[in-house]
Amino acid sequence: MRAASRTRRRSVRRRRLAVTAGCTAAAAVLGTAGLIALNHDPARTPADGPTAQARAVPELTDPTATPSPASPSASPSPSPSAEPSSAQPAGTPEIVVHGSGSFATATATGARVGSGGVLRRYRVEVEEGLGIDPNTAAAAVQAVLSDPRGWTTDKRDSFQLVSSGSYDFTVKIASPDTTDAICATDGLDTQGEVNCDVGKQVMVNSKRWLTGSPQFGGSLDDYRALIINHEVGHRIGHGHETCPGAGKPAPAMMQQIYGLKGCVANAWPYDSDGRYLGGPAVR
């Protein structure tokens, strides 16, 4: 019995050892398989992994590249309002249509020009706020009236720029609205476009002084000379004239702003040889 009992006990111990070893081996295999299963869990997407996180970092950009307009760091585009309008091309002076009504008198003075005839003293005034310097304007007017192609060539008229004291007339550069208002006192309709001679005033429309005339093919300085010669011509007794013939110089007393009628643009009453550049009188 004891021998049999010992035999049975040994048999049971061997079976327990076998089960323990088998469980330990199974647990080891199961643990390895579990780890493999976790690392290859089909429920985990690449977006969750470290590789995806690396992909999420923005790519480096070329530091010399121009930023896209949509980029917050890009400089804003210039405002369309900063661009010149089609009505006023680049380089065109600003025209103040309605001026202040107040005038500044040029302080410049000059010697008498012209060797004979009636001396007419004049001063130059510019409406304030037009961006036109009175003394610069006075120098331009004086240069026109001193030119040998001007009215002094007739030996009947001479002029002198003054800034104070007695004077015979004033050359006034004014805004279109102010020019219209002053010219209208003598019944003249200048329509915001043209000049006039009224009372003791030669009225120069600042629009014409600053931009010239689309009908006049010469320089702006020449057109300014035409303005002065035409209006001062009225003051000393000359009436309107028209084109004397195709290809000939337009008379200074012609209203060239309304078309040249076949003539060539011209600012002066006389040519360099002292010949009068006139045309048929306009009745």
C-alpha positions as CSV (number, residue, x, y, z in Angstrom):
1,M,0.0,0.0,0.0
2,R,2.7,2.4,0.9
3,A,4.7,1.5,-2.2
4,A,1.6,1.9,-4.2
5,S,0.9,5.2,-2.5
6,R,4.4,6.5,-3.2
7,T,4.0,5.4,-6.8
8,R,0.7,7.3,-7.0
9,R,2.2,10.4,-5.4
10,R,5.1,10.5,-7.8
11,S,2.7,10.1,-10.7
12,V,0.6,13.1,-9.5
13,R,3.7,15.3,-9.0
14,R,4.9,14.5,-12.5
15,R,1.5,15.5,-13.9
16,R,1.6,18.8,-11.9
17,L,5.0,19.6,-13.1
18,A,4.0,18.9,-16.7
19,V,0.9,21.2,-16.3
20,T,3.0,24.0,-14.7
21,A,5.6,23.9,-17.4
22,G,2.9,23.8,-20.1
23,C,1.1,26.8,-18.6
24,T,4.3,28.7,-18.3
25,A,5.2,28.1,-21.9
26,A,1.7,29.0,-23.0
27,A,1.8,32.2,-21.0
28,A,5.1,33.1,-22.6
29,V,3.8,32.4,-26.1
30,L,0.6,34.3,-25.4
31,G,2.5,37.3,-24.1
32,T,4.7,37.5,-27.2
33,A,1.6,37.2,-29.4
34,G,-0.2,39.9,-27.4
35,L,2.6,42.3,-27.9
36,I,2.7,41.6,-31.7
37,A,-1.0,42.0,-31.9
38,L,-0.8,45.5,-30.1
39,N,1.9,46.7,-32.5
40,H,-0.2,45.7,-35.5
41,D,-3.6,46.7,-34.3
42,P,-5.6,47.3,-37.5
43,A,-7.8,49.9,-35.6
44,R,-4.8,52.3,-35.3
45,T,-4.4,54.6,-38.4
46,P,-1.1,56.2,-39.7
47,A,-2.4,59.6,-38.5
48,D,-1.9,58.6,-35.0
49,G,1.6,57.4,-35.4
50,P,4.9,59.3,-35.0
51,T,5.4,59.1,-38.8
52,A,2.2,60.9,-39.4
53,Q,3.1,63.5,-36.8
54,A,6.4,64.2,-38.7
55,R,4.3,64.6,-41.9
56,A,2.2,67.1,-40.2
57,V,5.1,69.5,-39.8
58,P,4.9,72.1,-42.7
59,E,7.5,71.8,-45.4
60,L,10.2,74.3,-45.4
61,T,9.7,77.1,-48.0
62,D,12.2,79.0,-50.1
63,P,13.1,82.1,-48.1
64,T,13.6,84.0,-51.4
65,A,10.1,83.2,-52.7
66,T,7.5,85.9,-52.9
67,P,4.7,85.3,-50.3
68,S,1.4,84.4,-51.8
69,P,-1.2,87.1,-51.8
70,A,-3.3,84.9,-49.5
71,S,-0.5,84.7,-46.9
72,P,-1.0,86.8,-43.8
73,S,2.6,87.8,-43.9
74,A,2.4,89.2,-47.5
75,S,2.3,92.9,-47.9
76,P,-1.1,94.2,-48.8
77,S,-1.7,95.3,-52.4
78,P,-1.8,99.0,-53.1
79,S,-5.2,100.5,-52.7
80,P,-6.9,101.1,-56.1
81,S,-7.6,104.6,-54.9
82,A,-3.8,105.3,-54.8
83,E,-3.6,104.7,-58.6
84,P,-4.2,107.7,-60.9
85,S,-7.7,107.8,-62.4
86,S,-8.4,107.7,-66.2
87,A,-9.8,111.3,-66.0
88,Q,-6.5,112.5,-64.6
89,P,-3.4,110.8,-66.1
90,A,-0.2,110.5,-64.1
91,G,1.7,113.8,-64.1
92,T,-1.3,115.9,-64.7
93,P,-1.6,118.8,-62.2
94,E,-4.6,118.9,-59.9
95,I,-7.2,121.3,-61.1
96,V,-9.0,123.2,-58.3
97,V,-12.3,123.9,-59.9
98,H,-13.8,126.1,-57.2
99,G,-11.2,128.4,-55.7
100,S,-11.1,130.4,-52.5
101,G,-11.9,133.7,-54.1
102,S,-8.9,135.3,-52.4
103,F,-5.8,136.4,-54.4
104,A,-2.2,136.8,-53.6
105,T,-0.2,139.5,-55.4
106,A,3.2,138.7,-56.8
107,T,6.0,140.8,-55.1
108,A,8.2,140.7,-58.2
109,T,8.7,143.8,-60.2
110,G,10.4,144.5,-63.5
111,A,11.7,147.2,-65.8
112,R,9.8,148.7,-68.6
113,V,9.8,146.6,-71.8
114,G,9.2,148.1,-75.2
115,S,10.8,151.3,-76.5
116,G,7.8,153.4,-77.3
117,G,4.1,154.0,-77.3
118,V,1.8,153.8,-74.3
119,L,3.2,152.4,-71.1
120,R,0.9,150.0,-69.3
121,R,1.7,148.9,-65.8
122,Y,0.4,145.6,-64.7
123,R,0.5,143.4,-61.7
124,V,0.0,139.6,-61.4
125,E,-2.3,137.9,-58.9
126,V,-3.0,134.2,-58.3
127,E,-6.0,132.8,-56.5
128,E,-4.9,131.1,-53.3
129,G,-5.0,127.4,-53.0
130,L,-4.3,126.6,-56.7
131,G,-0.7,125.4,-56.1
132,I,0.6,128.2,-58.4
133,D,3.3,130.4,-57.1
134,P,2.5,134.1,-57.8
135,N,6.1,135.2,-58.4
136,T,6.8,132.3,-60.7
137,A,3.7,133.2,-62.6
138,A,4.7,136.8,-62.7
139,A,8.1,135.9,-64.2
140,A,6.3,133.8,-66.9
141,V,4.0,136.7,-67.8
142,Q,6.9,139.2,-67.9
143,A,8.9,136.9,-70.2
144,V,5.9,136.8,-72.6
145,L,5.4,140.6,-72.7
146,S,9.1,141.2,-73.0
147,D,9.6,138.8,-76.0
148,P,10.5,140.4,-79.3
149,R,7.7,138.4,-81.0
150,G,5.2,140.1,-78.6
151,W,3.2,143.2,-78.7
152,T,6.1,145.6,-78.1
153,T,7.2,145.0,-81.6
154,D,4.5,147.4,-82.9
155,K,6.4,150.3,-81.2
156,R,3.0,151.5,-79.9
157,D,2.8,149.5,-76.6
158,S,5.1,148.9,-73.7
159,F,4.6,147.2,-70.4
160,Q,6.0,147.1,-66.8
161,L,5.5,144.6,-64.0
162,V,4.7,146.2,-60.7
163,S,3.7,144.9,-57.3
164,S,2.3,148.1,-55.7
165,G,1.3,151.6,-56.6
166,S,-0.8,152.5,-59.6
167,Y,-1.4,150.0,-62.3
168,D,-3.5,149.8,-65.6
169,F,-4.5,146.1,-65.4
170,T,-4.1,142.9,-63.5
171,V,-3.3,139.5,-64.8
172,K,-5.3,137.2,-62.6
173,I,-4.9,133.4,-62.6
174,A,-8.0,131.9,-61.1
175,S,-9.9,128.6,-60.8
176,P,-12.5,127.8,-63.5
177,D,-15.4,128.8,-61.3
178,T,-13.9,132.1,-60.1
179,T,-12.9,132.9,-63.7
180,D,-16.5,132.3,-64.8
181,A,-17.9,134.5,-62.1
182,I,-15.6,137.4,-62.9
183,C,-16.0,137.1,-66.6
184,A,-19.8,137.0,-66.2
185,T,-19.8,140.5,-64.7
186,D,-19.3,141.7,-68.3
187,G,-21.8,139.2,-69.8
188,L,-19.1,136.7,-70.9
189,D,-19.8,133.0,-70.7
190,T,-16.4,131.2,-70.3
191,Q,-18.0,127.8,-69.4
192,G,-15.3,126.8,-67.0
193,E,-12.9,126.5,-69.9
194,V,-11.6,129.7,-71.4
195,N,-10.1,133.1,-70.4
196,C,-11.3,136.6,-70.8
197,D,-10.5,140.3,-70.6
198,V,-12.9,142.2,-68.4
199,G,-12.7,145.6,-66.7
200,K,-9.1,146.1,-65.5
201,Q,-8.6,142.3,-65.4
202,V,-7.0,139.8,-67.7
203,M,-8.6,136.6,-66.4
204,V,-6.6,133.4,-66.9
205,N,-8.4,130.1,-66.3
206,S,-6.0,128.0,-64.1
207,K,-7.1,124.9,-66.0
208,R,-5.7,126.3,-69.2
209,W,-2.6,127.6,-67.5
210,L,-1.8,124.2,-66.0
211,T,-2.8,121.9,-68.8
212,G,-2.8,123.9,-72.1
213,S,-5.3,123.1,-74.8
214,P,-5.9,119.8,-76.7
215,Q,-6.1,121.9,-79.9
216,F,-2.7,123.4,-79.4
217,G,0.2,121.4,-80.7
218,G,3.0,123.4,-79.0
219,S,4.5,123.3,-75.6
220,L,2.7,124.4,-72.4
221,D,5.0,127.4,-72.2
222,D,3.9,128.4,-75.7
223,Y,0.2,128.0,-74.8
224,R,0.7,130.2,-71.8
225,A,2.2,132.8,-74.1
226,L,-0.8,132.5,-76.4
227,I,-3.1,133.1,-73.4
228,I,-1.3,136.3,-72.4
229,N,-0.8,137.6,-76.0
230,H,-4.4,137.0,-76.9
231,E,-6.0,138.6,-73.8
232,V,-3.5,141.5,-73.6
233,G,-4.1,141.9,-77.4
234,H,-7.8,142.6,-76.6
235,R,-6.8,145.1,-73.9
236,I,-4.7,147.1,-76.4
237,G,-7.5,147.1,-79.0
238,H,-7.2,144.0,-81.1
239,G,-10.3,141.9,-82.1
240,H,-10.6,138.2,-83.0
241,E,-9.0,137.0,-86.2
242,T,-9.2,133.7,-88.0
243,C,-6.9,131.4,-90.0
244,P,-5.4,133.1,-93.1
245,G,-4.8,129.8,-95.0
246,A,-4.0,126.2,-94.6
247,G,-0.5,125.5,-93.2
248,K,0.0,129.1,-92.1
249,P,0.6,130.2,-88.5
250,A,-2.6,130.7,-86.6
251,P,-2.9,134.4,-85.4
252,A,-2.4,135.1,-81.8
253,M,-5.9,136.8,-81.9
254,M,-7.5,133.6,-83.2
255,Q,-9.5,131.5,-80.7
256,Q,-7.3,128.5,-81.2
257,I,-8.9,126.5,-78.5
258,Y,-11.9,126.0,-80.8
259,G,-9.8,124.5,-83.6
260,L,-7.1,125.7,-86.0
261,K,-9.1,125.5,-89.2
262,G,-6.1,124.3,-91.2
263,C,-3.6,126.6,-89.6
264,V,-0.6,125.7,-87.5
265,A,-0.6,126.4,-83.8
266,N,1.2,129.7,-83.0
267,A,1.5,131.7,-79.8
268,W,3.0,135.0,-81.0
269,P,1.6,138.1,-82.8
270,Y,4.9,138.6,-84.7
271,D,7.5,136.3,-86.1
272,S,11.2,136.6,-85.4
273,D,11.6,138.9,-88.4
274,G,9.0,141.3,-87.0
275,R,6.2,140.4,-89.5
276,Y,2.7,140.5,-88.1
277,L,1.1,137.0,-88.1
278,G,-2.5,138.1,-88.5
279,G,-5.6,136.8,-90.3
280,P,-9.0,137.9,-91.5
281,A,-11.0,139.7,-88.8
282,V,-13.9,137.8,-87.3
283,R,-17.1,139.9,-87.6
